[in-house]
Amino acid sequence: MESLNRFAPMALVVLWICLLAGPIVAVEKAPAAPAPAKRKIKAVVLTGGHGYDKKAFPKPFEGHADIACEFTAPQKGKPGLFADVDKWAYDTIVLYNFRQKLSKAERANFLKLLDRGVGLFILHHAMAAYPDWKEYEKILGARYYLKPTEVNGVMHPRSIWKHDVDMKIHVADADHAITRGMKDFVIHDETYGKWSYFPAGSRLLLTTDTPGSNKQIAWARFARNSRVFALQLGHDGKAYADPNFRRLIAQGMRWTAGRIGKEKPRNAKKAGKEGK
């Protein structure tokens, strides 16, 4: 009893301090801040050199919450898109241009972007975007002939096209991130025929057996450290309005920008010497 009495004054002091401090309240840990959402894909779409429906063309590029597109075309007296790439701000390039020329410096800059891993989406008549630059066909994995052309002793006739055709498109590879979930479809578009396709390094995604057209319609490949997607479709407003085409546009930009798909360049070889 004496020992209890000895500690009583100390207990009273502790009780008095607690009463002054008020009730003990459990402090909840502040919730963790939500992870920041990925920024939008920045895509630049290059046009010029070929007529097209300028009002309808942007539609397939719009309405994608994760993609922001800018449209540009060569202007006389002003530097082109590849004139200076030191402050390059885009994740992927969509080429919808035709029959244009690049200076030696612009060619070197183009290849620098591929070395950096900037994506490249080659659309419709951009298959013939830079006919005087042999390196371009290696990047594309194909060649469209604007005139009869001899290559390694073999004469190739001029490539052909036909407007207003209902093309039956077959999904040849439904496992790729671009075409996953797609089914065969019919699109009113323009056929391209008698052009060369170089299968080495390419993954064929879409095909057709439509008369007058090459079999190959879409493929994915790598050039240097860049993902490259080539799509032969996309002539006019009827094609732009097709939901399958719109899906290919969005998925093509996402894949080339590296947002979908796990593919990486395997033993990537340089497409060629810069400036060639």
C-alpha positions as CSV (number, residue, x, y, z in Angstrom):
1,M,0.0,0.0,0.0
2,E,2.9,2.4,0.8
3,S,4.3,1.8,-2.7
4,L,1.0,2.7,-4.3
5,N,0.8,5.9,-2.2
6,R,4.3,6.7,-3.3
7,F,3.3,6.8,-7.0
8,A,-0.1,8.5,-6.5
9,P,1.2,12.1,-6.9
10,M,3.0,11.2,-10.2
11,A,-0.2,9.6,-11.5
12,L,-2.2,12.7,-10.7
13,V,0.3,14.9,-12.6
14,V,0.1,12.7,-15.7
15,L,-3.7,12.8,-15.5
16,W,-3.7,16.5,-15.2
17,I,-1.5,16.9,-18.3
18,C,-3.8,14.7,-20.3
19,L,-6.8,16.7,-19.3
20,L,-5.1,19.9,-20.4
21,A,-4.1,18.4,-23.7
22,G,-7.7,17.3,-24.5
23,P,-8.9,14.0,-25.9
24,I,-6.4,11.8,-27.8
25,V,-7.4,11.7,-31.5
26,A,-6.0,9.2,-33.9
27,V,-4.4,11.0,-36.9
28,E,-5.1,9.4,-40.3
29,K,-2.3,9.3,-42.8
30,A,-3.0,11.6,-45.8
31,P,-4.0,9.7,-48.9
32,A,-1.2,9.3,-51.6
33,A,-1.5,11.7,-54.5
34,P,-2.9,10.0,-57.6
35,A,-0.3,9.1,-60.2
36,P,-0.1,11.8,-62.9
37,A,-1.8,10.7,-66.2
38,K,0.5,10.2,-69.2
39,R,0.7,13.4,-71.3
40,K,-0.9,13.3,-74.7
41,I,0.9,11.9,-77.6
42,K,2.2,14.8,-79.8
43,A,1.8,14.0,-83.5
44,V,2.7,16.2,-86.4
45,V,1.0,15.5,-89.7
46,L,2.8,16.6,-92.9
47,T,0.8,17.3,-96.0
48,G,1.6,18.9,-99.4
49,G,2.3,18.0,-103.0
50,H,-1.0,16.2,-103.6
51,G,-4.6,17.3,-103.6
52,Y,-6.9,15.9,-100.9
53,D,-10.1,16.8,-99.1
54,K,-8.7,19.4,-96.6
55,K,-11.9,19.8,-94.7
56,A,-12.5,16.1,-94.1
57,F,-8.9,14.9,-93.7
58,P,-8.4,16.1,-90.1
59,K,-11.5,14.2,-88.9
60,P,-9.9,10.8,-88.2
61,F,-7.2,12.5,-86.2
62,E,-9.7,14.3,-83.9
63,G,-11.6,13.1,-80.8
64,H,-8.8,11.0,-79.3
65,A,-8.3,12.0,-75.7
66,D,-4.7,10.8,-75.6
67,I,-3.5,12.3,-78.9
68,A,-2.9,15.9,-79.9
69,C,-2.2,16.5,-83.6
70,E,-0.7,19.5,-85.5
71,F,-0.9,19.8,-89.2
72,T,1.7,21.4,-91.4
73,A,2.7,21.8,-95.0
74,P,5.7,23.2,-96.8
75,Q,5.6,26.9,-97.4
76,K,7.6,28.7,-99.9
77,G,10.5,30.7,-98.3
78,K,10.0,29.1,-94.9
79,P,12.1,26.3,-93.3
80,G,10.6,22.8,-93.7
81,L,9.6,20.4,-90.9
82,F,13.1,18.8,-90.9
83,A,15.2,21.9,-91.3
84,D,16.0,22.0,-87.6
85,V,15.3,19.1,-85.2
86,D,17.3,20.3,-82.1
87,K,14.1,21.3,-80.3
88,W,11.9,18.6,-81.7
89,A,8.6,18.3,-79.7
90,Y,6.8,15.4,-81.4
91,D,6.5,11.8,-80.5
92,T,5.5,10.6,-84.0
93,I,5.3,11.9,-87.5
94,V,2.5,11.2,-89.9
95,L,3.5,11.6,-93.5
96,Y,0.7,12.4,-96.0
97,N,2.8,14.3,-98.4
98,F,3.8,13.5,-101.9
99,R,6.7,13.9,-104.4
100,Q,8.8,16.3,-102.4
101,K,12.5,16.8,-102.0
102,L,14.7,17.0,-98.9
103,S,18.0,18.7,-98.8
104,K,21.1,16.8,-97.6
105,A,20.8,18.5,-94.2
106,E,17.0,17.6,-94.0
107,R,17.7,14.0,-94.9
108,A,20.3,13.8,-92.1
109,N,17.9,15.4,-89.6
110,F,15.2,12.9,-90.7
111,L,17.5,10.0,-89.9
112,K,18.5,11.7,-86.6
113,L,14.8,11.6,-85.5
114,L,14.7,7.9,-86.4
115,D,17.8,7.3,-84.3
116,R,16.0,9.1,-81.4
117,G,13.1,6.7,-81.7
118,V,10.6,9.2,-83.0
119,G,7.7,7.3,-84.6
120,L,6.9,7.4,-88.3
121,F,3.5,6.7,-89.8
122,I,3.5,6.6,-93.7
123,L,0.0,7.1,-95.0
124,H,-1.4,6.5,-98.5
125,H,0.4,8.7,-101.2
126,A,3.2,9.3,-98.8
127,M,4.5,6.0,-100.2
128,A,5.9,8.3,-102.9
129,A,6.8,11.2,-100.6
130,Y,10.5,11.3,-101.5
131,P,11.1,9.5,-104.8
132,D,14.6,10.9,-105.2
133,W,15.8,9.6,-101.9
134,K,16.7,5.9,-102.1
135,E,17.0,5.6,-98.4
136,Y,13.3,6.3,-98.0
137,E,12.2,3.0,-99.6
138,K,14.4,1.2,-97.0
139,I,12.7,3.1,-94.2
140,L,9.2,2.4,-95.8
141,G,9.9,-1.2,-96.8
142,A,8.4,-0.6,-100.3
143,R,8.7,1.5,-103.4
144,Y,6.0,3.2,-105.5
145,Y,7.2,3.9,-109.1
146,L,6.1,7.2,-110.5
147,K,7.6,6.2,-113.9
148,P,9.1,3.1,-115.5
149,T,12.2,2.4,-113.5
150,E,15.0,0.0,-113.9
151,V,16.4,-1.5,-110.6
152,N,19.3,-4.0,-110.7
153,G,18.6,-4.8,-114.3
154,V,14.9,-5.3,-113.8
155,M,12.5,-2.9,-115.5
156,H,9.5,-2.0,-113.3
157,P,6.5,-0.4,-115.0
158,R,4.9,2.7,-113.6
159,S,2.7,1.9,-110.6
160,I,-1.0,2.2,-111.0
161,W,-4.0,3.4,-109.1
162,K,-7.8,3.4,-109.3
163,H,-10.3,5.7,-107.5
164,D,-13.7,4.7,-106.1
165,V,-13.2,1.0,-105.4
166,D,-14.9,-1.1,-102.7
167,M,-11.8,-2.8,-101.3
168,K,-12.2,-6.0,-99.2
169,I,-9.6,-5.8,-96.5
170,H,-8.4,-8.9,-94.6
171,V,-6.9,-8.6,-91.2
172,A,-3.8,-10.8,-91.7
173,D,-2.4,-10.3,-88.2
174,A,-4.9,-9.8,-85.4
175,D,-2.2,-10.2,-82.7
176,H,-0.5,-6.9,-83.4
177,A,-1.3,-3.9,-81.2
178,I,-2.5,-1.8,-84.2
179,T,-4.9,-4.4,-85.5
180,R,-5.9,-6.3,-82.4
181,G,-9.6,-6.8,-82.2
182,M,-10.2,-5.8,-85.8
183,K,-12.2,-7.9,-88.2
184,D,-12.2,-8.0,-92.0
185,F,-14.0,-5.0,-93.6
186,V,-14.8,-3.3,-96.8
187,I,-13.7,0.3,-97.4
188,H,-14.4,2.6,-100.4
189,D,-11.0,3.8,-101.3
190,E,-8.2,3.9,-103.9
191,T,-6.2,0.9,-105.0
192,Y,-2.4,1.0,-105.7
193,G,-0.9,-1.6,-107.9
194,K,2.5,-2.7,-109.4
195,W,4.6,-1.3,-106.6
196,S,7.3,-3.2,-104.8
197,Y,7.0,-4.6,-101.3
198,F,10.2,-5.6,-99.4
199,P,9.1,-8.2,-96.8
200,A,12.4,-8.4,-94.9
201,G,11.8,-6.8,-91.4
202,S,8.2,-6.0,-92.0
203,R,5.1,-7.5,-90.2
204,L,2.2,-7.7,-92.6
205,L,-1.0,-6.6,-90.9
206,L,-3.7,-6.0,-93.6
207,T,-4.1,-7.5,-97.1
208,T,-6.5,-7.5,-100.0
209,D,-7.4,-9.5,-103.0
210,T,-9.1,-6.6,-104.8
211,P,-8.2,-6.6,-108.5
212,G,-5.8,-3.9,-109.5
213,S,-4.3,-3.6,-106.0
214,N,-1.1,-5.0,-104.5
215,K,-1.9,-7.6,-101.8
216,Q,-0.1,-5.6,-99.1
217,I,-2.2,-2.9,-97.4
218,A,-0.6,-2.3,-94.0
219,W,2.6,-3.3,-92.3
220,A,4.7,-2.5,-89.3
221,R,8.5,-2.4,-89.1
222,F,11.5,-0.7,-87.6
223,A,13.9,1.8,-89.1
224,R,16.9,2.5,-86.9
225,N,15.3,3.0,-83.4
226,S,11.9,4.1,-84.8
227,R,8.7,2.2,-85.1
228,V,7.3,2.6,-88.7
229,F,3.7,1.9,-89.7
230,A,2.7,2.0,-93.4
231,L,-0.9,2.2,-94.5
232,Q,-1.9,2.3,-98.1
233,L,-5.5,3.3,-97.5
234,G,-6.7,6.9,-97.2
235,H,-7.5,8.6,-100.5
236,D,-10.5,10.8,-99.8
237,G,-13.5,11.7,-97.5
238,K,-15.2,8.4,-98.0
239,A,-12.2,6.6,-96.6
240,Y,-11.6,9.2,-93.9
241,A,-15.2,8.6,-92.6
242,D,-14.8,4.8,-92.3
243,P,-14.6,3.7,-88.7
244,N,-12.0,1.1,-89.5
245,F,-9.8,3.8,-91.0
246,R,-10.2,6.1,-88.0
247,R,-9.2,3.2,-85.7
248,L,-6.1,2.5,-87.8
249,I,-5.1,6.2,-87.7
250,A,-5.4,6.3,-83.9
251,Q,-3.8,2.9,-83.2
252,G,-1.0,3.7,-85.7
253,M,-0.1,6.9,-83.9
254,R,-0.2,5.2,-80.5
255,W,2.0,2.3,-81.7
256,T,4.6,4.4,-83.5
257,A,4.7,6.7,-80.5
258,G,5.4,3.7,-78.3
259,R,2.3,3.9,-76.2
260,I,1.0,0.4,-77.2
261,G,2.8,-2.8,-78.1
262,K,5.9,-4.1,-76.5
263,E,8.0,-4.5,-79.7
264,K,11.5,-3.0,-79.7
265,P,14.1,-2.8,-82.4
266,R,16.0,-6.0,-82.5
267,N,19.6,-5.5,-83.6
268,A,18.5,-2.4,-85.3
269,K,20.7,-1.5,-88.2
270,K,21.0,2.0,-89.6
271,A,18.9,2.6,-92.6
272,G,22.0,4.0,-94.4
273,K,24.5,6.8,-94.2
274,E,23.0,10.2,-93.3
275,G,22.5,12.5,-96.1
276,K,22.6,9.8,-98.8
